[in-house]
């Protein structure tokens, strides 16, 4: 079921970069535990035996279960002895669906203060739909372990976005599948691989041309299945054609300067999009042998490319070498390696006056580089993270030509990239890297934030659309300040938010609602923060005036 919905993984990764927490405080009152109570119902009566879990929403411990309880005979639950913090609370009942979840994970954000007793965190769930069927090959033999793809569609048959279900919906040893806990709606079911692009098999697994229920190889011929709450659609059987034949591709990695073979090169290979401009899915291959040779197997007809793995090769890079598999093995692919450029400079930290704290921060920093390459085929252009010396010095190597963009990470919280400079001038748009260049004079300025903005958001003229998410944003303003100095935090189920890790400066605070019904924005409040500053704001958001439709954070 993973294939039909835009993955949340990208959303969580982005959010963990922009949401940070300040250094832990030593106030004993912060350790007083909190309590949460609520009820899970079907809209009328309580549902017993539903597991309700409290998951950490802190970037360093995201999705870790902090507390868990089961609902009683009346659907009530109680979570106690919960430390203060930022959480996501969710009911887990595989055969049920949470009403109003939309394209997000089913749950509610919640911020808890020390000693709080929070009540009425309720959920309404309904029994999901069930779909059963059997998948067989052209001879009537069952396909075992075949993944069934499920795509929710609208009234016109256009695929809708939604939450990625992590469950593995595969066929059993009889070729039978049973999908349960589906949201009511219209769906398109299929198995196999698209012929628009290649596919790579693993081990002895056979690959088949994508086939839609009941036996159509084109999407236009797919039969739509109606799924109702608590209902079951049976005999949704799919018959595929013959297994696709797979082939090998082999070649060599050589030096572009000398033409000599390069051994022990870590490489990747993957399928190309229909335009041949972007690598969609890639795998890592074993290092090249002593003669610089590589071999890939299990390739169905389609277009592919092979290239160096920039995460592993420190000094070298290559352009992607495209090739096409038709009806035979592909041999003689030559991938030319070039020695990459380098960029070196220094990291400085602003917003912290204590030298010991500054030293600890510097020791934790890791820099990450990403090159927007000037090439016909877009390849994975990230470089391995580099450590920063005690004096703030760093050096990137193995860079391909393009625009180098630098970001930072590390174990210490509250650090963000304020700006990047080259020879004293702003390089916010990236640093130009040309072939063979040895760039010096890079300065990465990190802002250390210990400031906090706490807020309460109120809604007027309506209720939140189903499946909406709400975020508060602190955007840094004023002369010389760039937007990347700001931070964001999710607004919880009670309208509360805390934006932490803010560097000293001037900020504009707003809240935004993101939903399929539109994007709504609150009024703005101004916050002026000093080092270790703490400020409270109140925001109001008018739900009768969306900024635009169909937004996402």
C-alpha positions, 0 to 999 in steps of 0.5 A: 500500500506504500506506493499510492500515497505521497510518503510522509518520510520527506515531511518528517525529515523536513520538519525535524530540520526546522523544529528544534528544542532549547537546552534542557533547563534544571528547574525541578518543577519541569520534572513533575509528570502530566496526565492525559485522558480522553475517549475513543468512540464510533460517534455514539458509543465507546470502543473498548480495547483500542491502544492509545500511544503517546509518541515523542515529537522531539527531533532527537527521539521522534516516534519513540513510544513514551506511554501506552494505554488501552481503552476500557469498556466505555472507550476511555483511556488514561495516560499518566506519569508523562514527562513534560514535552512535545508529543503526538497521541494516536489510537492504534486499531488496525481494523479501524480508521480515524475519521478526519485523518486525511493525508496525515498520520492519524493522531493529534499533536500535544504539548504538555507542561509539568504537572498538567492534567489534560482531558477530552483528547478524544478520537472518533473512529470507524471500522475500515473497509476490507478488500480480498482477492487472489493474484495468479499468473498466466497459467493460473499459478498463485503469485506468492509474496507479491505486493498489492498496490492500492491507489485512492482515486477521486470521482474522475479516477485521478489518484488522491494523496493520503497517508502512507500505510506502513503495513505490508499488503502482500499475497500469501502462499495461495496468492491470496491477499486481504487488505483491511482497515481501508478508508471508505472511498474509491480505489484502484488495485494493481500488481507488478511493474510499470513498463514506462521505466525499468525495474530491478529484481532481487534474488529469485524474485520474478517481475511482472508487467503492471496489471490492474484489476481485473486484468488490464495492463493500461490504467485506463482499463482498470476497474474502480473498486468502491470501499465502504465503512465496515464493508468487504469487497471480495473476488478482486482477483488480478491475473498477470501475464508472463514474468518479465525477462531480466538482463545484466549490464556490465562495464568499467570505471576509468580515469577521464584523464588517463583512461586507466581502470579504477578499482574499488569504486563504490557505485550506484545504478538506478532507473531513469524517469520517462524523460531520461533526466532524473534517476528515480530509484537506485541501488548500491552495487559492490565496489569495482574489482581490480580491473575497475569492472562492475556488474549489475543483474536483474534488470527488466527492459527500460532505461538506466544509469550508473554513477559513482556513489558520492557518499562513499567516494571522497576524491572522485565523481562521475557523470551518470552513464545512461544505458538502455536494456531491450532484449539482451545483456548490455556490455561495455559501459564506460563510466569516466571518473574525474577528480573532484574539486574542494572547498574549505573554510571556517565555521563561526557561531553567533548568539552565545557569549559563554566560551565553554558553551561555544566550544561544546557546540563547535565540537558537535557540528557536522557540515553537509554539502549538496551540489546542484550539478550541471549535468544532463542527468540529475544524480545523487550529489550529496557529499559525506558529512565533514567534521569541523575542527576545534578552530572551526575549520572544514574541507569538502572534497570530491565536489562535482561542478555545480552550485554547492549548498551547505547545511549543518547538523549535530547533536547540540540543539538550537543551531541553525545556519544563519548565512554562508559567505565566500570571501566576505560576500553573501553566498546564500544562493550557493557557491559556484564549483568549477572543475578542478577548483580549490575554493577557499574563503568559505565562512559558515555562520551558525546562529545559536538559539536559546530564545523561546516563543510560546503562543496560543492560537485562537480560531474564528469564523469556522472550524478546522477542515478535516485532516488539517495541520497547523504550524506556527512560524517564527521568521527572522526580520530586519536588516541583514537577516535571512529567512533561514534564521527562522524556525517552526513548530506544530500547533497542538490540539489545544492551540498551543505552540512553543518555538524554541532554539531562536537566536537573538533578533527580531521575529515575525510570528504567524500561524498557518493551516495546511489542508486540502481545503486551502491554506489559512494564515493568522495575523502576525505578532512581533517578537524581540528576543535577547539571548535566553529570551522567553516571550508569549504571543497570542494569534488569531486565525480567520478560517473564512479567508483561505490564502490559496487552495490545496496547500502543504507545509 
